[in-house]
């Protein structure tokens, strides 16, 4: 990790590559390609070199530590010299990039630096300029709209008191000082709790000579620090000689030479943040090697039980979620220490750390084992807490708070099992904050957390992919016309939605064959469903099945109607096309398998049509054995598996794992559909899973009772599906293929989240967002 310094940080997050010999008339695309490559290279380097801003505030407290051999001399004179060299022109010390909402932070940093200079009797002119800044900006100390450093009321008041001890005359009115002390006293008189005790230990420098230093030492970490905070550790060492504290600060200065960050170590979390950022912005495919390196290193730290992970809730929760999603074997027991009662007795709980709770909420959704009640409990209390905070927060005037509340809202509104990749990418790009400033006892920023290169690369990649999607959709529109599917009056025309579900999940440009296969079969299953439901007679349905069974026939003779001829011709042509295309991917023609998939669907639909005609009432088991196939995911998912990369042998396709993946996602889809369409289908005299549970249940069984039971079953199947997808051991289906089942599950949960599938206007907006509307940089 390295630091960037105030003197050189007018724009510390980005270095623009220039070429003095560039031709001003060069092709724009070449220029864009060069910027694209430059951004990628800078991001690759960042994975290996974490940069964190210098903290003037923490540096001042380290500078105040006396030498263990002579209390008349500083232990770390390099820090003192740094203060003399890095005062800003306006007399302040603080954030390297001035910000109107960071005045409190600047006041705190400036007063700390003045105290350090006063402590050692140097920099008279610097102190004078610093005191002038404090005098002219002191009104911001009570401004509630300002971003407030943690413990500001206690620490600033404590520094004012320390100034008196040093006979330093502050240019503040006595009434203003009384108000400061009153605020501090209110905080110090709050009800005792373990969380409050941790908080008071964390802000020890503000309590000074009144602190119980023996109590503070309970929070010392293996590396010798207090909370990985240089300022808290320095204040402790100034009052209580301790070899661990001294070793921590000495090692810190050995690493950073003459200035310190506000937090150290800070290695695991920012690298995880970078991984999360590139994945959530849709540019992870450009950094596979770097991502693998971060995952492996994080897992090594996890297995070694490193404090940087396990003593910090956001880091632990983020590491757990990312490792589990990527198939690493991590136990949810690691999150046991963050149960509700423990959290609110911790520093983060006392401070109501929303970022930490959001991370725990998202991590707790990664339930893949049957008995992970711990995660269930975490979901319960974190969701309740976040909803409460969301409802209690009025519209915020400043961006920092808006960003946090947007993060809370997104976590609650878009669960991981109903989030489609391209929608997530777009939402994250639009909401991405290149100036992501975080606040502890002083503000800090890192290139790993907020960076224009991430945003630039993400926008270019998103728009480039979108142009491919638009061309593919035009190709599909021509296909619909060529196959005369638009002539079938009974059939819903849902091409855009079918293609949307493919483009929103099978995002990579090279997956064109998979997207087109998915979308074409999606259109055909919709047509066939409508044909079996309302458009065809029994003779036509039987005729269609016989045609698919026989193949190689004369459609002009063997088709009993024009509708059958149109549907069969489109089916036969598409099945043959998929079979031929697969040769390049699989080294063999898969036409026979695709035909079998379609026959399974057609026969299951015929069974439902016959039940309806005969007014038969199947058992729930009979219905579900047929219904998970008739839900029509087979032709959409299974042929597309052949076009995502790995070769699929006959053994894999016929394996129990393959069948189970399909059964789980199809069962979820069938039950989601039946819950949402129950009322409409009941009015039409149709049976489904809900009505059959009511019919075959006791007289006391109600729709609400059945719905709750089926939702629980959906949740069980969804979690088991997710477990199978993430499972590495004893798995023969390639991960890229298993992902398709999970992606379809996400599509289903999104489609049925609020309405009965294709009828939602929100879905039309989603289609536009993914396919038609590019992201405009000047709107970000």
N, C-alpha and C positions, 0 to 999 in steps of 0.2 A: 504494500500500500504506500502511496505517496501523497503529499499534501500540495495544494495549490495555494498561493499566497495573495493577500490583498493587493500588493503593488502591481501584480501582473495579471489581474483577473477582470479586466473590463469585459471580457467575454470568455471565461475560463472553460466553458463547456464545448467549444467547437473551434477547430482550426481549419480554415478554408484553404483547400489546395489551389494554388495559382500557378499559371504557366506563362511566363513573360513572352514566350515565343508563340503563343496561341494565335491562330488565324481567326480574326473577328468574324469572318464569313463562314466559319466551319459549320458543319451540319449540326443542328440542334440535338438530334438524337445521339450523336457521338458525344456531345457535351453532357447530356443527361446520363449516358452510360458511364462516363468518366466520374461524374459526381456519385453515381450509384456505387461504383467500385471503390471510390475514395471513402465513402461512408462505411461500407462493409469493412474495409481495412482498419479504419479507426475503431470501429466497434470490436473487431477481433482483438486488437491490442488492449482494449479496455478490460476484456475478460481476464487478462493476465496482470493488469496493473490497476488496482483500485485506487482512485484518487478521492481524497476527502479534504474539505476546506479546513484551513487553520482556524483555531478558536482563540481569538485574542483574550477572551474571558478566561479560559482554562490556562492559557499560557501565563497570564498574570498571576494566578494562584500558584502555579508551579514556580514562578519567579520569586514568590514570597517565602518559599521554604528556606529556612536557615541551614547553613552547613552544620552537619553533626559534630564537627570539630571546632567550629567557631560561630556562635550565634550572631556575630557582628557581620558575617559575610553570607551572601546567597549560596545555596547549594548548587543552583543551576544558573550561573551567570550568563550563559548563552541565551536563556529565555529573557533575561532582563535586557540584554543588548538588542534582542529582537523587538522588544517593546519600543526602545528608543529609535529603532530604524523603521518602524512600520506604523507610526501615527499618520492618520489620514489628514489631508489639507484642512479639513474643517475642524481639526482638533480632536476628533474622536478616534476610537478604535472599535472595530466590530466587523460586521459582515462585509465581505469584499465587494459586494454589489449593493449599493444603497437601495433601500426599499422603504417606501413611506410607512409600511406597517411593521417595520423592524426597529422603530425608535427605542422602544423599551429595551430590546436586546442590545442596541448600541449604547444606551445609557448605562446598562449593567456592565458591559464590557469596558466602557471608558472609565467608570469609577473604579473597577477592579485594577485597571492598568495604572491609574493615578495612585492608588494605594500601594501598589508594588514599587513604583518609583519613590514614593514618600518613605516607604519602609526602609529603603536602602540609601535615601538621601541623594538621588541623582535625578537629572532631567527636569530642572526647575522650570524651564521654558515649556517643556512638554506638559507638565502638570498644569501650568497656567492656562494653556490652550485647551486642555481637557476639561478644566473646571468651567471655562467659558462656555464650552459646548453643553455641559450638564446644565448650567444656569439657563441657557437659551432654549433648551429642549425639555426641561423638567416637567412641563405641563403634560407631556405624553405619558409620564409615569402613572397617571391616574386615568388614562384614556382607555376605556373598555373595548374600543374597536381595534386597538393594537393587538398584534400577535404577542402573547405574553410568555416569556421564558418560564419553565417550570420553577416554582418556588420564588418567583420574583419578589413578592411582598416580604418574604422572610429574608431573602438574600440581600436585597437592596438596602433594607433597613439595617441589617447586620453590618453591611459595609459602611453605612453612615455612622453607626456606633463605633466601628473600628477606626474610622477617620478621626473621631474625637480622641480616641486613645492615642493616635499618632499626632495629635495637636494640629490636625489639618482642618483649616477653616473652609467649610463648604459654603458656596454662595446660595444657600437655601434659606427661606424664611422659616422661623421656628414653628409657625402654624403648619407649614407643609410637612416638616419633619414629624410633628405630633401626629398628623394624619397617617404617615408611613408607619410609625410605631404602633398606632392603634390597629391598623390592618394586620401587622405582624402578630400583635397580641391576640387578635381574634383567631388567627390560624393556629397559634400555639395552644390556645385553650380548647380547641376542638376535642371531641370525645376520643378517648384513647382506643386504639386498635392496633393490630400488628401491621396493617397497611400504613397507618399514620406513623408508626415507629420507623418503618422502612423509609418513608418519605422524609422524616426528620433527619435520618441518617444520611440520606442522599443529598440533602441541602445543608450539610454540616457547616460549610463555610459561612453560611448566614447566621448560624447560632453561635459560632465562635467559642468564647470562653465560658458560655453558659451550657455548652453541649456535654452530654454524658458520653465521653469518648470510649469508655469500656463497652457501652451498649452499641456504639457504632461498629466496633471491631467484630461484632457478631456477623456482619455483612461482608467481611473481607473474603475475597475469592482466592482461588488457588494461585492466581498470578500476582497476588499481593495487593490488588486494587480494591477500592470500594465501588461497586457497581460499574466497573470498567470506566469510571469517571476520573480523569486527571485532576479536576478541581477538588472533588470530594477527597480523593486520595492525598492530594497536596495539603489540604486543610488539616486532615487527620495527622499527617506526618509533622506538621508544624506544631501541633499540640501534644502529640504522643509519639515519641520515637518508636519506630517499628521497622524492622529489617525488610519485611515483605513490601510495605509501602515504598521504602527507599529503592528496593530492587525494581519494582514496577516502573517508577518514574525514571530511574537511571536507564533502564532498558528502553523506555519510550524515547528519551533524548538520544540514546545511541542510534535509534532507528531514524528519528526525524531531525536530529541535529540541534535545532534551536527553536523549534515551535511544535506545538502539540495540537491534535484534534480534540473535539469535545467528547469523543468516544473511542476507546481502544481496548481490546482488539475489535476490529470491524472488517471482517474478511468473509465470513460465511454468508451473512445476510445480504451484502451488496451483490455478491456473485449470484446468489439465488434470485435477487431482484432483477438482475440483468437477464438471467434465463427466463424468468417469468415475463419480463418486458418483451423480449424478442418473440416469445411464443404467443403472448396475448395480442401483439400487434400484427401477427401473421407473417413474420420474417424469420422464424426459427429455422426454416429449411436452409438458410444461408450460413448457419453457424452450428451444424451438427457436431463437428469435432469439438468445438468449445463447450457445447451443451453437455456432451458425454463426459468431458473432463470435469465440469462442475458437479455433475451427478455423482461421479465416482469419488471425487474428493469429499463431497458432502456426506456420502454414505460411509466413507472411512471415518470422518469426524463423528458421525452418528454412532458407529460401532465402538468408538473409543470413548464415548460419553463426554465429549468436550463441553465445557461450561458455556462456551459461546453459543451453543445450540440450546442446551437443556435448562439454562437459567434465564433465558429470554423467550417469552411467549411468542412474539411475532416470528422469531427465527425458528423456533421449534415447530410451530404450526405450519409455517411455509415449507420447511424442510420435510416434514411428515407428508404433507399433501403432494409435493412435487416428486418425492421419492416413491411414494405409493403409486401415483399415477403412471410412473415410468417403470413399474414392475419390480421395484426393490422391496425386499422383505423387511418391513418396519412395523413394529408393534404399536398399537394405539395406546398401550400402557404408558408410553413416553409422555402422553398428554394428561396423565392422571393428576399430576401436580397442579393442573390448571382448572380443576373443578371449581364450581361457582364459589364455594366457601373459601377455597384457597386463593382464588383470584382476587376477591375483594379484601383479602388480608395481605395483599402484596402491594408493591409500589405501583404497578400498572393498574391494579384495581382501584387503589386510592385515587389515582389520577384520572380514572375513567378513560383509559387508553382505548379509543375507538378502533384505531388501526389494529391493535392486538386482538380485540374481540372479533373483528371482521375476519382476520386470519384464522382464528380458532373456529369460527362458524364455518368457513369454507373448508378447513381441514376436516372438520367433524362430519362432513357430508361424504367423506371417502369410506363409507362403511362397506366392507366386502365380506366380512365374516359374520356368522349368525349371532354370536354372543358378544357383540361390541356395544354393550349397554352404556359404557362410558361415553362413547361418541354420541349415542342417542341423547344422553343427559346434557352433553355439551351443546348439541343442536337446540335443545329446549331452552336452556337459560340464555344462550347467546342470542338466539333469534328474538326472545322476549326483550332482552336488554337493548338490542339494536332498534327494534320497533319503537320502544319507549323513547330512546334518544332521538329517533327520527321525528316522532310526533311532538316532542318537546322543543325541537329546534325550529325557530322561526326562520324565515328567509334571510340568509346571511349576506352581509354587504361586502364581504371580502372573499377573494378567490380561494384562499387556503381552506377555510371552513366549508365552502361550497364543494371543494374537491373531496373532502373527507365524507361529507354527507351524500355526495353522488356515489361514492364507493360503497357506503352503507346501503343505499337504495338499490344499487345494482346487485349486491350480494343477496339481498332479500327477494328482489323481483325476478332474478334470472338464476335459478338453481343450476348447478353444473350439469344435471341430467336433462336439462331442457334448453341448453345454450348451443346454438349453431355457430360454427367457427367464423364464418364470414360476417355474421351479425356482431359477434363478439369483437372481431378485429375492427370493424368500422366504429363501433361504440367506443372502444379503447383509443383508437386514433383520434377521434373527435374530442374525447375528454382528456387526452394526454397533456400533461403539464411539463413543458420543457424546463420550467423554472421551479421544480419541485423542491421547496425549501422545508426542511424538517426542523422541529424545535425540541430541544432538551433544555438544559439550563442556558444554553446559547444556541443560536440557529446554526445549522450545518447543511451543506449541500454536497452532492457527489455526482460526478459524471456518470456513475453507474445507475443513478436513480432518475435524473432528469437530463435529457440530452437531445439536441436538435437532430443529431445523426439518426437516432432511432426513428424520429417522426418523419424525417425526409425519406428514409429508406422504406418505411411502412406505407407512406402515401403513394410513392412511385410503384411499389410492388402491388398494392391494392388496385390502383387504376390500370396497371398493365394486365393483371389477371381479369379485371372486369371487361376489358376490351375483347379478350378471348371469349369470355362468357357470352357477350352480345353476338359475336360471330357464330358461336355454337347454337344459340337460340334461333338465329335466322336459318341456319341449316336445318334445325328441327322443324321450323315452321314450313319450310319447303317439303320436308319429308311427310308431314301431316297432309299437305295438299296432294302430293304425289300418290300417297296411299289412299286418298279419298276419304280419310277418316272424318274430315269436316262435313262430309255429306250425310253422315249418320245423325239424323235429327234427334234421336233419343239420347245420344251420348253427351255427357258434360265435356266441354272443351277446357281442359285444365293443363295444357302444355306448360304454361309459364310456371305454375306451381310445381309440376313434376320436375321441371328442369331446375327450379329454385332449390328444391330439396337436395339435388345433386351438387349444384354449384356451391351451395352454402356449407357443404360438408366435405366434398371431394375437391379441395381447393386448388391443388397444385396444377400448373399448366399441363404437365406431362400426363395427367390423368384424364385426358379428353375422351379416350375410348370408354373409360369407366363411366364418366358423366353421361355420355350419349347413350350408352347401353342402359343405364339406370333410368334416364328420362324417357327413352322410347318405350321401355317395358312398363314404366309408370303410366304413360298415356294409354297403352294397350290394356293394362289391367283395369283402368277406369272405364274404357269402352266396353270391355268384356263384362265387367261388373254391372254396368247399366243394361247391357244386352240381356244378361241372365235375370236381372231384376225387373225391368219394365219393357225392354225392346224386343225380345224374342219369344216365339212360341216354343212349346216343348219339342216339336219336331225340329225346329231350327237349332235349338240347343244341342240336341242329340246329333244332328247333322254336323255341327261344328266340331264336336268331340271326335266323331268318326273320321272327319277329314284330317285332324291333327294326328290321330292314331295311324292312319294309312299313309299319309304323305304321298309324294310322287303321283299325283292324279290330275285330271283335267277339271279345273275349277268351273269352266263353262258348262260342264255336264253334271258334275257331282254336287255342286252347291244348290241347295233348294231355294235360295232367295238371294237377291242382290246384297242384302245386309250381311248374310253369311259369307258371300263371296268377297266382299270388301274386308271383313274382319279376318277371314282365313288367309287371304292373300297377304295382308299386312303382317299377320303372325308368321306365316311361312317364310316370307322374305326376310323379316327381322331375325328369326331364329337362324336362318342360313347365313345371314350377314355376320351375326355374332360368332357363329361357329367358325367361319372363315377368318375373321379378325383375330380370333384367339390363337391361331396357329403361330403368329408372330410372337405372342406373349408366352404361350404354353407349349409350343412345339407339337400340338395336336389339335384336331377339330373337335369342338365340344358340342356340336349340334345335337347329338343324341341326348346328352345330359340336359340341355336347355329345353328340348322337346318334352322330356320326362317331367321337368319342373312345371311346364305349362299344362301338361295333362293332369298332374296332381291337382292343380288349381281348378281346372275346368270341371273335373269330376267332383270336387268338393262343392263347387258352386251349384252343380246339378243336384247334388244331394240336398242342399238347402232349398232349391226350387221345388223339389219333390215333396219335402216336408211341408212347405207352404201350400202347395196344391192339395195335398192330402189332409191338410190341417192336423198333421201329426205333431206330437209333443215329445221330442227326444228328452232323454235325461241330460242333466248338466254335463256329465262326462262325455256322452255321445256328441253333444253339441260342441264341446271344447276340442275333442279329438278331430273333429271336422273343421271347426271354426278357426283354429289357428292357421290352417292352410288356406281356407277361403278368404281370410283377411287379405290375401294377395300380395304378401311381401316376397314370396319365393322368386317370381320372375324379376323383381326389381333388384334384390340384394344378391342372390346367388350367382347369376351370370356375371355381374359386375366384379365379383371376387377374382375372376380370371384376368382382370385388367389393371390391378393395382401393383403388380410387380412380381411377387413370388410365384413360382410354379406350384400348382396344386395337383397332386397325384390322385389317382382313383381311390387310394387308401385314405387320403385325407378327406376327400369328398364323401366317402361312405363311413367315416368315423363317427363314434358316438359324440365326440366333442363338437364336431361340425353340426350334427343334428340338434344337439342341446342348445347351441348358440342360436340357431334358427327358431327352435321351439320357444325359447325364452322371449326373444324380441317379438315374435308373432303373437304370443299369448298376451304380452303387455299391450300390443296394438289392438288386438281383438277386444280386450276388456276395457281399455280406454274408450274405444269407439262405442261399445255397447252402453257404457255408463252415460256418455254424452248424447247418444241418440235414442235412449230408452223411450222418452216421452213421444218423440216423433214416430218411432217404429210401432209403439203401442197403438197410436191412433190409426196407423196403417194396417193394424192386425198382424204385425210381424213379431216373431219371438226372437229374443236374444238372451245373453247370459243373465241380465238383471231379471227379466220376466220369468225365466226358467227357475232361477233361485227362489223367486217368490212363489211360483206354482208348486214347486217340489218341497218347499219349506213348510213350517207350521203356520197356523193362522195368524200368529203374532209377528211374522216376518214382514218388515216394511221395506219400502224402496230405500230409505235412508240407511237402514241396517245393512241391506245387501250392498249398497254402494260403499259403505265403510269397509265391509268384509272384502270386497273386490279391490278396493284401493290398497288394502294391506297386502293382498296377494300380488298386485302389480308391483308394489314396493319390494316384496321378497324376490320376485322374478328379476326385477331390474338390478337389484344388488347382486344376485347370483350371476346375472349376465356380466356385470362389471367385474366381478371376481374372476370369471372365466377369461375375460378379455385381458386382464392384468396378469394372469397366472403365467409363470415361466416354466416351472417344473411340470413334467408329465403333460405337456401341451404339444400337439403336432400341427395345429392350425397356425400358420404364420401370424405374427402380431398385426401386420398391416391388414390382413384379411379379417381378423377378429375385430379390428377397429370399425369395419363397415357395419357390423351388427350393432355396435354401440352408437355409431353415428345415426343409424336409422332409428334407434331407440330415442335419441335426442330429438330427431325430427318429429316423431310421434308425440312425445311429451309436449313439445312446443305447439304442434298443431291442435292438440286437444286441451291445452292449458286453460283456455277461456271459452271455446266455442266448439262446434261440431266440425272440426277439420277445415275444409276448403271454403267455408262460408264467411270467414272473418275478414273484415276490411283491413285489419292490422296486417294480415298476411300479404295483402296487395302492397302495402307500404314496405314490407320486408323484401318482397320481390324487387321493388324499385331500388332499395338500398343496396342489394347485393349485385344486381345485374345492370341497372340502367343509370344510376346517379353516381358519377365520379365524385371523389372527394376533392374539393377545391382548397388549395393550400392557403389562399388569402382569406378563407373563412375560418381558419383554425386559430 
